[in-house]
């Protein structure tokens, strides 16, 4: 089996393409939530072709769970109330607080992974929203055809030999003859089935996810964004966008060097059309990332560029913020306005792609003492933005994880409607009397490379941003 897997990897069959999704180039879902009385860190790696298999990993930091079951079901609609029989997750032999499972996702759209836990503190459940967006078509490569022929030849050559005996000249001739016949058969199948495969591939290509696009313009200091649907299947609408953290759109503008960041919240003038007065951007190209959530629970990030004019200087209002590089960016601490600083509390282990990591940041006063004046910023203790240097990866993450809160709330309502035990567990991340000085974000980098992390918090009505650079091996 090990040799077969090696051969498959050599043939390119185990390679994972870069997948588009709710975040740019960051398809995996990371959530820190409660399954009743149990805190769980959940990672879901959606399939890149639908139907396909999703990988689920659940870490229970406090332990106490004896059995954990998982099931896939739609996030909304009648299917959300009738969960299939759940699969029992496998407990890791070396890490008893880690459970893994694989689940079939059968159609495109807004899905959820329902988690049911049983343990010393009783039953508990959680719903993790997972957008299933088909991003590729599957095909048989030439390498796979060659591998199949090689397997047939090896069977013909070696199958009748006693254990340990090397094939003689006659066995080798038999293997070559069988390989020739197998190659002809494979070629015939490919030629005969080519017309059918092309038709099916063309059909499926219309099913493959196509992100929203945006027409942008700047006039008299106002940015106007008109969303366009490039023709993805009728799962998408432009008149069903819902607020997430109080805003229908979260707009991030960055300079090409990532030395400036703006977090704005345009207003929706009509379905699919947004306007935002621009603060002082400085003249030049600015890259745009706009987060949206549909009523179905599917989230999307629209990308684009604008050419910022000189002389624009509207005041920032409400939850809008701006950050500009004031000195070297490191990987340990970032200065904050007023003399304080933000400290990244990370270990010495190198970061690796597709691994869940808890990114913890502590806010300190000028004297080095932990800050005591943090406030909720749009309902959360903080917001983190992960951007790869080449801007091929963008993720807007909260302490609850990378899933938007609007989708998380849909899942919680579905749990309550289905009468699942211990669904109303209470949120451990916000609605606290006093916020702690340390904010933690669960996330995993999708690929190696150089990234910049922006962390935003609110103190005494001011929005403060810390920036950190990191290399993923």
N, C-alpha and C positions, 0 to 999 in steps of 0.2 A: 504493500500500500504506500509506503514511503517513497519507493521508486516511481510509482504511478503519479503521486502528487508532485514529485520533482519534475516529471515529464510534462505534466499539465501546466505547471508554472513556467517551464521553459517554452511551452507552446503559447503562452500569453493568456491562458484561460482563467487564471486566478487573479489577473490584474484588475484593480478597481478603478474605474474612470473618475475623473473629477465631476462631481454631481452638482447640478444647480438645485436650489431649493429655496426655502423661506429666507435663509441667509445666503449670501453670495459665496459659493464654493465651500460651504460648511453645512453639509446635510445632516449630520448626526444630531440627535436630540439629547440634551442633558438636563435633568430635572432634580432638584432637591425638594422633597415634599414629605408629607406624612401619610402613611397607610394606617389610618386609625391611630393607635398609640405608638407606632413605630416610625422612626425617621428613616427614610430610604433615599439613596442616591441612585437614580435610574439613568442608564444609557441605552438608547435605542438607535441602531444603525439601520435605516430603512433600505429596502432593496432599490437598485437603480433601474430595474426593469420590472414591470407589473404584468401579470402576477409574479411575485418573487418572495424571497425569504428575508425577514428582518431578524437581526440579532439583538437580543435583550440581555442586559447585565444589570443586576440589582445588588447594591452594596448596602448592608444594614450596619451602620457604624456602632449602634448600641447593642446589637445582638438581640437575642430573645425570641427570634422567629424559628419555629420548628419546621414549618412547611410553607412554601410560597408557590402560588399558581399564577399563570398569566394567560390572557386571552386577547385576541385582536377583534375589534368590532368598530363599526362606524362611530364617529364622534357625535353625530346628530341623526335625527330621523328615527323611524321605528326600530331599525337595527340596533340602535344604541340601548334599547330597553330589553333586548333579547340576546344576551351574551351566549356564545357557543360554550361547549364544555371546555374549561380551561386546561392547559397543559401544566404539569408539575415541573417547576424549574429544578435544575440540577444544582445541588450544593457542591461547592468546590471542596475537594479533599484536603487541600493545603490551606485554604482560607475559608473557614466555616461561615463567615459572614457575607460571602459572595455567592450569588445564585445566577445561573445563566440559562437561557432558553432560546429557541428559534421558533418563529411564527410566520405563517403564510399571510401575506397581504394580497388580496385577490383583485382589487380594483383601485383606480386612481381616486383621490379625493382626501377628505379629512377623516382620519382614523384615530383610534386611541388604543393604547395597550392598557388593559385593565389588570391591576395587580391585586391579588387577594392573599393576605398573610394570616397565618395562625400561629399563636405562640403563647407564652406565659401570661401576657397581658390581654389575651382574648383575640378576637378577629379584627381585621382592619382591611381597608381597601383604598386604592388610589387609582386615578385615571391620568395617563400621560398622553397628551395629544401628539399625533405623529402625522404630518402631511405625507401622503404617498404620491409622489409625482414622478411618473415614468420618465427617465432621462436618457434611455438608450434602447436600441434594438439589439437583440441577440442574433449572432450569426455563426455559422461554422467556418472557421478559418482554414487556410491551406495547411497550417501546422496541425490542426486537429485531424484533417483527412490523412496526413502523413502518419500521425500517431496511431490512428486506427489501423492503417495498413501494417504498421510495424507490430502492433499487438497481435493481429491475425497471423503474421509471419512467425512470430515467436511461438504462438500456440501450436502451429503446424510443425514447427521444427523441434520443439522441446516436450510437447505434451505426452508423447509415448515413450520417452526415455526413462530408464530407471533413475532413481534419485542419485545425484552426484556424477552421473555419466555425461561426458561432453558429447555434443552432436557430431556425427561423422559426416563424410562427404555426401552420402545419400540423404541424410536428414537435412543438411544444408540446402541441397538441391530441391527437396520437397518444400522447404520453407520459402525458397525463392519463387518456385512455381506458384505456390499458394498466394504469396504476396502479389505476384503479377495478376492473378485472377481477381484478388481482392481489390487491387488498384483499378482494374477495369470496371468492376461492379460499382465501386465508389464513384468513379467518373460518370458511369451511366446514370446513377442515382442523382448526382449533381446536375447533369445536363437535363435529365427528364424533369427534375423538380425545380429547375431554375425559374421557369416562367411562373410557377405557383409561388415560389418564395419571394420573387420581386413584387408580385401583387400584394402578398401579405405584408411585406416590409413597408410598401407604400401606404397601406392601410394603417399600420401601426405608427408610422411616422407622424400621422395626423394626431395620434394619441399621445405622442411624446410631449412632455411639458415645454411650453414656450412662455418665457417670462413676459410680464407686462413691459411695454416700452413707454417712453415719455417724450413728448415734444415740449421743449422749454424755451422760454424767452424772458428777457429782462427789459423792462421799460419803466422809466421814471422811478427807479429804485425798487421796483416790485418784481419778484420772481413769479412767473406763471408756469404751472405744470399741467399739461393735458395728457392723461393716461390713454394708452391705446392697447387694445387687445389684438395680438397678432394672429388670433384664430385658433387658440387652444380649444379643445372639446367643450361642450356647453356646460362645463362645471363652473365657469367663471363669469361673474358679472361685475359691473362697475358701479352699480347702485346699491350694493349691499355691504359697504364698508362700515365697520363698527369701531367705536373708540377703544383704544388700548392705553391704559394709564391716563385717561381723560382726553386723549387726542386721537383724531382719525389718522393723521400722518405724523410720523417722527422722521424729520429730515436731517440728515447729516451731510455737511459740506466739508471737504478736506482739501488742502493744498497738495500739489503733486509730491512735495517733500515731506508731507505729514507734519509740518511744523506749525500748522494752524488748523483749528477744528471749530465748527459751528454746529450747534444742536438746536434746530428750529422746529416750529410746529405750525405749518401752513393751515389756513382755513379752507374748507371745501365750499366753493361758490356754487357748484352744481355737481351732479354725479360725475366723478372722474376728473374734475378740474379743481385745482388748488392755487392759492395765492399766498405769498409771504413777503412782507416788507423786509428788505435786506439790510443788515447792519453793515458796518464798514468791513468789506471783504478785501479791499485792495484790488488793483487791476490784475487780471491774469486768469488762467484756467483754474476751475474748481471742480472737483469730482463730487458727484451727488449719489447718495444712498438714501432711499425713502422706504421706510417700513410701513406696511399696511396689513390689516387683518380683515378677512371677509366674515360675514355672519355665520358661514359654515365652520369657521375655526381655522381655515387655511390662511396662512400668513405668507406674504410675498415681499421681496425687496426689489425695488425699481432702481436701476442704475442709469447714470448719464453724466454729462459734463455741461458746464456753462462757462461762458466767458464773462467774468465779472468786470463791470465798468469801474472806473475810478470815480471817486467823489460821492459814492453812495454811503449814507451814514444814518440809517434809522436806528432809533434807540431799541435796545433789547427789552422785551416785556415778558412778564409771566414766567413761564418755565424755560424760555429761550436762554442760551448761554453761548459764550465764545471763549476760546483758549488760544494763546499764542506762545510759542517757544520763547523762553526767557533765559535759557542757559542749556548746558549739556543735559541730555536725557540719559539716565542710567537705568539699571535693573534692580536697584535696591530702594531708593527713596526719591521722592519728587517734592519740590518746594510748592507751597500753597500761599495764596495771598495773605498778608498779615503776619508772615514769619513762621507759620506752622509748616508741617510737612505731612506727606503720606508715605507710609513704609510698606513695601511689599514683603510679606512674611513668607518667604519661600525657602525651601531646603536646598541642598547642594546637588540633588539628583538632576541629571539632564532631562529636559522635556522631550517627549517623543510623540509622534503623530498618533491621533485617534485613541488617546488614553485620557480617561477622565482625570482631571486635576481640579483641586479646590484652590482657587486663587483668593488668598486672604490679604486684605489691605487694612492697615491701622492708621487712623487719623490722629495726629499729635498736635498739641499746642506748641507755641514757641519755646517753652521751657522743657519740652520733651515729654510732658505728661499726657496721658490719653485724653482725647477730646471728649467733652461732656455736652456739647451743644449741637449734635447732629439732629437733623430733622428729616422727615420723610420727603423724598423728592419724587413727585408724581406717584405717590402711594408706595414707594419702595425705599429701603435704606440707601440704595445707590444704583448706579447704572454703569456697566462696563462695555466698552467698544473694542473689539479685537480686529485689527486691520493688518493684513500682510503688506509688506513694503511695495509689492507690485500691484496692490489693490485687487488681486484675484480672490482674496478672502475678506469677507466682512461679516461680523456677527455682533448683534446688539443683545447683551446678556444681562439678566437680573439675578439677584440673590436666589430666586426660585429656579433659575436655569435659563436655557435658551428658548423654551417655548413661551409664546406671548401669554400674558395673564388673561387676555380675553378668551383664548382657547382653553386655558386651565380652568377658568370659571365655568365654561360650557361643560367640561368633563365632570366637575364637581356637581353641577346641577343634574346631570344624567345619572350620576351615582345615587343622588338623593331620590330622584324619581323612580329609579329601579329598586329602591329599598335595600341597597347593599349595606351590610353591617358596617357600622363605624365609619360611614362616609363623611359625616360632619365632624372632622377631627380638629378643626381650628388651625389657622395659619401661624406657624412658628416664626415667620420671617418679618411680619410687620404688624401694625396695630399694637405696638408695644408702648408702654408708658414712657420709657426712656430708651433711646437707641444706644446700643453698645458702640464703642469706637472702632471696632473691627467689622468689616463687611466681607463676606465670602461669596464667590461666584463659581458655580460648577461649569466647567467647559473643557473641551478637548480640541487641540489644534488638528485640522484635517490633513495637513501636509507639512513637511519640513520647510524651513525658510526663516526669514527675519520678519518679525512682527512688531508693531507698536500697540500697546494697550493704553486706552484712556479710561480712567475711573472718575465718575462724577458723583459728588455728594452735595448735600445742602446744609449750610450752617448759618443760623441767624438770618435766614431769608436770602443768603447769597449762595450761588451755585459755584462750587470750586472743582477744578479738574486737575488730576495728577496724570502724568504720562510716564510710561515705562517701555523700555526696549527689551526684546527677548529673542533668542535664537532657538529654534526647534531643530533638533538633530534628525 
